[in-house]
């Protein structure tokens, strides 16, 4: 049986922010804020049957506000960077807020990650709703958006996105959780083994904007098809790392869908916890926390140890299941705008097990 607990987490702009905790009969639990649909905790039992938090989070609301790491947040209307903060639909150019140099990042100045969602409790999860008005952050059309979080008795978290617009527009939505499966940050995130079913990545130019071309992963540090310790991959190096410092790339998934083999597997030898990821999306953007030493120190939610003065670099890995970043500006990627009345629908499943 799935239980749901609601508690006050704080206030933002004079409005209450609540944390909702979903828990199954095994003790597996997921906590989500109505602010930005932000995942604050995923507690999983390790190989010693001890519950550990496997995502980076904070115990206090103020640490989430304006945090450039976007940890746990729903990202929209678009994920990643929009080149020059502009795109064109049917001959009309739309100008977005520039919050990353000359580019627009993760929905702009106040994207979905900063919005308070309406919440409806379900039998096994939550439905969170937000209406984005026409012109918000420069995007066209009014968009009715909802994100649905559900958990199952087999320790899986399902995240489903649905949206409908009243005019032609562009959407590319994801969740920005950072995973550290060692649990409670007992080991650094780069000790994890990452495996991705992807033969190609998107080449990035300065500013981390895709060029529209692919790089074949074969014989490079980006070949994660058989799995690789993240730290070893970073140490191998690549000319792309001169732009990104480490992994911060769109991996073009070989297949999409929730059935069959997972597109991505993450494993911690320390805890024995494995996460299998299944998605309907075409791309997994992998960001190894290359600048997490610059954001507020993450809390060990399940333990009460004294905080260090700063985060270690690579303390967690963000796995952003989405469509191609800046796809609206890159014809080679085959990204199409969302038509009026068309239903935007994507889903990602994270299944946790011991291996």
C-alpha positions in Angstrom: 0.0 0.0 0.0 1.2 3.5 -0.9 0.9 6.1 1.8 1.2 9.9 1.3 2.3 12.3 4.0 2.0 16.1 3.6 4.0 18.5 5.7 4.9 22.2 5.7 8.4 22.8 4.3 8.5 26.6 4.4 7.0 29.7 2.8 8.0 31.4 -0.5 6.8 34.8 -1.5 4.2 34.5 1.3 2.8 31.2 0.1 3.1 27.8 1.8 5.5 25.3 0.3 4.6 21.7 1.2 6.6 18.5 1.0 4.7 15.4 0.0 6.2 12.0 0.9 5.2 8.9 -1.0 6.1 5.5 0.7 5.5 1.9 -0.2 5.3 -1.1 2.1 9.1 -1.8 1.7 10.0 1.7 3.1 11.0 3.0 -0.3 10.0 6.7 -0.3 10.1 9.7 -2.5 9.6 13.3 -1.3 8.5 16.1 -3.6 7.8 19.8 -3.1 4.9 21.7 -4.7 7.5 24.3 -5.5 8.8 23.4 -8.9 7.8 19.7 -8.4 11.2 19.4 -6.8 12.3 16.0 -5.6 14.0 16.4 -2.3 14.7 12.8 -1.3 14.6 9.3 -2.7 15.2 6.8 0.1 16.3 3.3 -0.9 17.5 0.3 1.1 21.1 -0.5 0.5 22.7 -4.0 0.5 22.7 -3.9 4.3 18.9 -3.2 4.3 19.5 0.4 5.6 17.5 3.2 4.1 19.7 5.8 2.4 18.9 9.0 0.4 20.2 8.7 -3.1 19.6 12.2 -4.5 21.2 15.5 -3.6 18.9 17.7 -1.5 18.5 20.2 1.3 16.7 20.2 4.6 15.7 23.8 4.3 13.7 25.6 1.6 15.9 28.7 1.4 18.7 26.5 0.0 16.5 25.6 -3.0 15.6 29.2 -3.9 17.6 30.6 -6.7 20.0 27.7 -6.6 21.8 27.3 -9.9 22.1 23.6 -9.5 18.4 23.1 -10.1 18.6 20.0 -8.0 15.5 17.9 -8.1 13.5 20.5 -10.0 11.1 20.2 -12.9 12.7 22.1 -15.8 10.5 23.9 -18.3 9.3 25.2 -20.6 12.6 24.0 -22.1 15.6 22.1 -20.7 19.1 23.1 -21.5 20.2 26.1 -23.4 18.5 28.0 -26.2 21.1 29.6 -28.4 21.1 33.4 -28.3 17.8 33.1 -26.3 15.8 33.1 -29.5 13.9 30.7 -31.7 11.5 31.0 -34.7 8.2 29.4 -35.3 6.3 30.0 -38.6 8.5 33.0 -39.4 8.1 34.7 -36.0 11.1 35.1 -33.7 10.6 34.8 -30.0 13.0 36.4 -27.5 13.6 34.6 -24.2 15.3 35.9 -21.0 19.1 35.6 -21.1 20.1 33.9 -17.9 23.2 32.1 -19.1 25.5 34.6 -20.9 23.8 35.3 -24.3 21.7 32.1 -23.9 18.5 31.1 -22.1 18.9 28.2 -19.7 16.4 25.8 -18.2 13.3 27.9 -18.9 14.7 31.4 -18.2 14.8 33.6 -15.2 11.7 32.0 -13.5 11.0 28.7 -15.3 8.8 25.8 -14.0 11.4 25.2 -11.3 10.4 28.3 -9.5 6.6 27.9 -9.8 4.1 26.8 -7.1 2.1 23.9 -8.5 -1.5 22.9 -7.5 -1.4 19.3 -6.1 -3.9 16.5 -6.4 -3.3 13.4 -4.3 -3.7 10.1 -6.2 -4.0 6.5 -4.8 -0.3 5.9 -5.5 1.2 9.4 -6.1 0.7 13.0 -6.9 -0.5 15.1 -9.8 0.9 18.6 -9.9 -0.6 21.2 -12.2 0.6 24.6 -13.4 -0.8 27.0 -16.1 1.9 28.9 -17.9 0.5 32.1 -19.4 1.1 33.2 -23.0 4.3 35.1 -23.2 5.8 33.8 -19.9 9.6 34.1 -20.2 9.0 35.0 -23.9 7.5 31.7 -24.9 4.3 31.7 -27.1 0.9 30.2 -26.1 -0.8 29.4 -22.8 0.3 26.0 -21.6 -1.6 23.8 -19.2 1.0 21.5 -17.7 1.0 18.7 -15.3 3.6 16.4 -13.9 2.6 13.1 -12.2 4.7 11.3 -9.7 3.8 7.7 -8.8 5.7 5.0 -7.0 5.2 1.2 -7.0 5.7 -1.7 -4.7 8.8 -2.8 -6.7 10.6 0.4 -5.7 10.1 2.3 -8.9 9.5 6.0 -9.4 7.4 7.0 -12.4 7.5 10.6 -13.7 5.0 11.5 -16.4 4.6 14.9 -18.1 1.5 16.1 -20.0 0.8 19.5 -21.5 -1.6 21.1 -24.0 -1.1 24.6 -25.5 -3.7 27.0 -27.0 -1.3 27.9 -29.9 1.9 26.6 -31.5 4.8 26.5 -29.1 8.0 24.7 -28.0 8.3 22.4 -25.0 11.2 20.2 -23.7 10.6 19.2 -20.1 12.7 17.1 -17.7 13.6 16.5 -14.1 17.0 17.7 -12.8 17.7 15.3 -9.9 21.3 14.5 -9.1 21.9 10.8 -8.1 24.5 9.5 -5.7 23.6 5.9 -5.1 26.2 5.4 -2.4 23.5 6.8 -0.1 23.7 9.9 2.1 26.8 11.0 0.1 29.0 8.4 1.8 31.1 8.2 -1.3 31.6 10.8 -4.0 29.3 10.6 -7.0 32.1 9.9 -9.5 32.6 6.5 -7.9 29.4 5.3 -9.5 29.4 3.1 -12.6 27.3 4.6 -15.5 26.1 2.6 -18.5 24.2 4.2 -21.4 22.8 2.6 -24.5 24.0 5.4 -26.8 26.3 5.2 -29.9 26.5 8.9 -30.3 26.6 12.2 -28.3 25.8 15.7 -29.5 28.9 17.8 -30.2 29.0 21.0 -28.1 30.4 24.4 -29.0 31.4 27.2 -26.7 28.5 28.0 -24.4 27.5 24.4 -24.3 25.3 24.8 -27.4 24.9 21.7 -29.6 26.4 22.2 -33.1 23.9 19.9 -34.7 26.5 17.3 -35.3 27.2 14.0 -33.5 30.3 12.4 -32.1 30.5 8.6 -32.2 31.3 7.3 -28.8 33.4 4.4 -30.0 37.0 4.6 -28.8 36.3 7.7 -26.7 35.6 8.4 -23.1 32.0 8.8 -24.0 31.6 5.1 -24.7 29.5 4.0 -21.7 27.7 1.2 -23.5 29.3 -1.4 -21.3 29.5 0.8 -18.2 32.4 2.9 -16.8 33.3 4.4 -13.5 32.6 8.1 -13.9 35.9 9.2 -12.3 37.8 7.0 -14.8 35.9 8.4 -17.7 36.7 12.0 -16.6 40.3 11.1 -16.1 40.5 9.7 -19.7 39.6 13.2 -20.9 38.4 14.5 -24.3 38.7 17.7 -26.2 35.1 18.4 -25.4 36.0 18.6 -21.7 37.9 21.9 -22.5 34.4 23.3 -22.8 32.5 21.4 -20.2 35.2 20.4 -17.6 33.8 16.8 -17.5 30.6 15.1 -18.8 27.8 17.6 -19.6 26.5 16.1 -22.8 23.4 14.9 -24.6 23.7 11.2 -25.1 21.5 10.1 -28.1 19.7 7.1 -26.9 19.7 4.0 -29.2 16.1 3.3 -28.3 13.2 4.8 -26.5 10.3 3.3 -24.5 9.4 1.9 -21.2 9.6 -1.8 -22.2 12.6 -3.9 -22.9 16.1 -3.1 -21.7 16.8 0.1 -19.8 18.4 3.0 -21.7 20.6 3.8 -18.7 21.9 1.9 -15.6 23.7 3.6 -12.6 25.3 1.5 -9.9 27.1 2.1 -6.7 29.6 -0.6 -5.6 29.6 0.9 -2.2 25.9 0.5 -1.4 25.0 -2.2 -3.9 22.1 0.0 -5.1 21.4 -0.1 -8.9 19.1 2.3 -10.7 17.6 1.3 -14.1 16.2 4.1 -16.1 13.5 3.7 -18.8 12.3 6.7 -20.9 10.1 7.7 -23.8 12.6 10.5 -24.5 15.2 10.5 -27.2 18.2 12.0 -25.2 19.8 11.7 -21.8 21.8 14.7 -20.8 24.4 13.6 -18.4 25.9 16.3 -16.1 28.5 15.0 -13.6 28.2 18.0 -11.2 31.3 19.7 -12.6 30.5 22.9 -10.8 28.6 21.7 -7.7 31.5 22.9 -5.6 30.1 26.4 -6.3 26.5 25.9 -4.9 25.3 25.6 -1.2 26.4 22.4 0.5 23.9 19.6 0.2 22.4 18.1 3.3 22.7 14.4 4.2 19.0 14.1 4.6 19.0 10.7 6.3 22.0 11.4 8.6 23.0 14.2 10.9 26.7 14.7 10.3 28.3 18.1 10.3 28.4 19.8 6.9 31.7 20.4 5.1 32.6 23.9 4.0 31.8 23.1 0.3 30.6 20.3 -1.9 33.1 18.0 -3.5 33.2 18.4 -7.3 31.2 15.5 -9.0 29.3 14.7 -5.8 26.3 13.6 -7.9 25.3 13.0 -11.5 22.3 14.7 -13.1 20.3 12.5 -15.5 18.1 14.7 -17.6 15.8 12.6 -19.8 14.6 15.0 -22.5 14.5 15.8 -26.2 17.5 17.4 -27.9 18.6 20.6 -26.2 18.2 23.7 -28.5 16.4 21.3 -30.9 14.1 24.0 -32.1 17.2 25.7 -33.6 18.9 22.6 -35.0 17.2 21.2 -38.1 19.3 18.0 -38.0 17.7 16.9 -34.8 14.2 16.7 -36.3 12.5 18.5 -33.4 9.1 19.9 -34.1 7.1 22.5 -32.3 4.0 21.5 -30.3 0.9 22.1 -32.3 -2.2 23.9 -30.9 -4.2 21.3 -29.0 -1.6 18.6 -29.4 -0.9 16.6 -26.3 2.8 16.7 -25.1 3.4 13.4 -23.3 6.6 11.9 -22.0 7.5 9.5 -19.2 10.5 8.3 -17.3 10.8 5.4 -14.9 13.6 4.9 -12.3 13.7 1.4 -10.8 15.9 0.8 -7.8 17.3 -2.7 -6.9 20.2 -4.3 -5.3 22.9 -6.0 -7.5 
